[in-house]
Amino acid sequence: MKKIFRFIIICLFIAFIITLSINLNIIFNTRQQIHKEPSKSAKYVLILGSGIQGDKPSPMLKERLDKGIKIAKEIDAKIILSGDEGPGHPEITVMNKYTESKFPSDKIIKDNNGLNTSKSITNYKNYSSEEVIIVSQRYHLYRSLFIANTYKVNASGVPAKNPKSIKSFTYNFFREIGARNKDFIKMAIKNLKNH
């Protein structure tokens, strides 16, 4: 029994070290691409979806939209709204309605197939090769930029404020730790296939 217990502890410790290493690697290699001020040469501002509450953006998504709109006005760029417009989940419809109330509709592009961060980035790559500013919370920008770098997308990030809801932020923060591991492995497999 002691041997089994020791084996489990060792496995958990190894898993912890691997998880920590992957997260630190992603953060370390993308942190310099995150800026307080947006790049004035960017043509697009990519706002990543983050859930809705009925017909309104979630607090986290609202912070992203407000930041993205502010940046797009400042540098005269177009906005790309990327999210999941699945049945019963009109994320892009809600994002677009909110954005149109503050920004010209003819400068808004809708990506209805942004099912996850990786998909949003690949959709952008297929749409344009121009420089893009990704807007999300800082904890999420690390992974977003890691994916963008893997796909050779010319991207930088500007962080949106964290929502006032500590519960929501805490849940997403810890969920992101696992998501980084998943996308790190996914991108590693992609690189191996390309070689």
N, C-alpha and C positions, 0 to 999 in steps of 0.2 A: 504493500500500500504506500509506503514511504517513497519507493522508487517511482511509482506512478505519479504521486503528488509532485515529486521533484521534477519529473519529466514535463508535467503540465506547466509548472512554474517557469521552467527553462523556455518552453515553447512560447508562453505568454511574453516573457522578457524579450525573446528574439523578435516576436511580432511587434512589440512596442518600439524596439530599436529601428526596425525597418520602416514602420509608420513615421516615426520621428524623423528619420533620415530623408525620406521622400519629401515630407512636408518642408523641412528646412532647405532642401535642395531647390524646390520650386520657388519658395519665398526668396532665397538668396539670389537666384538667377533672374528674377523678374522685378525685384524691388526698385531698381534704377529706372524702370520704364513707367513708374507711377509718379505723376506730377500734380502739384497743386494747381498750376496754371496749364491750360491746354496748349497744344501745338497749333500755332496759327496757320500752318501749312496743310493741316488735315482737311479733307473734303467732306468727310462723313463723321457723324457721331452715332455710335452703335449703343443703343440702350437695351440691356438684357432684361428679360421678363423676370418677375418674382412673385407671381400669384396675385389674385384679385379677391376682393370681398364684395360679393354681389356685383353691382355695376360700378364699383369704385376700385382704384388700385389699392393694394395692401400698403401699409405704412412704409415698408421697405421699398416697394416699387415706386411709390409716390416720391420718395427721396431721389431715386434714380432718374425719374422723369423730370423733376424740377432741376436737377443738376444738368442733365443732358440738354434740356431746353435752354438753360442759361448759357451753356458753352456754345451751342449751335448759333445762338443770336450773337454772341461775342465774336466768333470767328467766321460768321457767315457760311455755315456748313449745312448740309442736309442731315436730317435725322433718320436713322433706320431703327424701327421698333421690331424687336425680335422676341417671339414668344410662342406659346402653344395655343393655337386656336382650335382645340379639339371640341367634340360634342359636349355641350354643357359647361364649357370652360372658355368663354369668349375673351381671352386675355388680350389679344391684339385689338379687338373692338373697344375694350375698356381703355387700353393704353392710347389708342388713336383718338378717342373722344376727349380724353383728358389733354392730350398734346395739342389737338386742334383748337382747344379753347385758349391756348397761349402762344401758338406758333402757326405760320402759314401752312395750310394743308397741302399746297403744291410742292412743299419741300420736305414732305414726310413720306418715307418708303416703308411698306409693311412686309415683314417676313413672318408669314403665318406658320412656318414650319420650323421655328426655333424650339424644338422639343427639349433641348438641353443646351448647355454651354458649348459643347463640342459642335453640335449641329448648327448653332447660331454662327460660330466662327467659320465653319466650312461653307455655310450659305453665303456669308459675306465674301469669302475668297472666290467663290464662283460668280459673284456679282461684280466685284471690282478689285483692281490691284492698287487703288489709291490708298493713301495713308488714312488711317481711321483711329478715332479716339473711342475707347471702350469705357462705358460708364457703368459702375456697379459699386457695391461696398468694397472697401479695401481688401478684406479677407477673401473676397471672391475674385478680385482683380488678379491676384497672384496666379490662380489656376487659369483664368481666362487668357492672360498674356502668355502663359506657358504653352497653352494650346495654339495660340496665334503664332508664336515663335516656331512651333513644330511644323505648322502649315506654311511658314514663311510669309505671314501676313504682316505688313508694315503697320504696327499698332503700338499705341501707348495707352495708358489708363489714367483717368481722373476719378478719384473716389467720391462717391456720394456719402452723405451723412448716414450714420446708423440710425435706425428707427428708435423711438423713445421706449418701445416695448422691449424690456430686457429679456423676457421669456422668448420672444420671437428671434431676437438677435442671438441669444445663447444657443438655441436649437440649431439655427442655420450655421453658426460658427463651428460647432462640433460636427455637424453633418458634412461640412466642407472638408474636414480632415480626412474622412473616408473617401470623399469624392476626388480629392487630390490623388490619393493612392490609386483609385480606379483609373483615372485619366492618365496618370504616369505610366501605368502598365499598358494601357491602350495605345499611348503614343510610342512607347518602347517597341511594341509589336509592329506598329506601323513602320517605324524606322528600320526594323529588321527586314520587313518585307520589301522595302524600297532598296535595300542593299542586297 
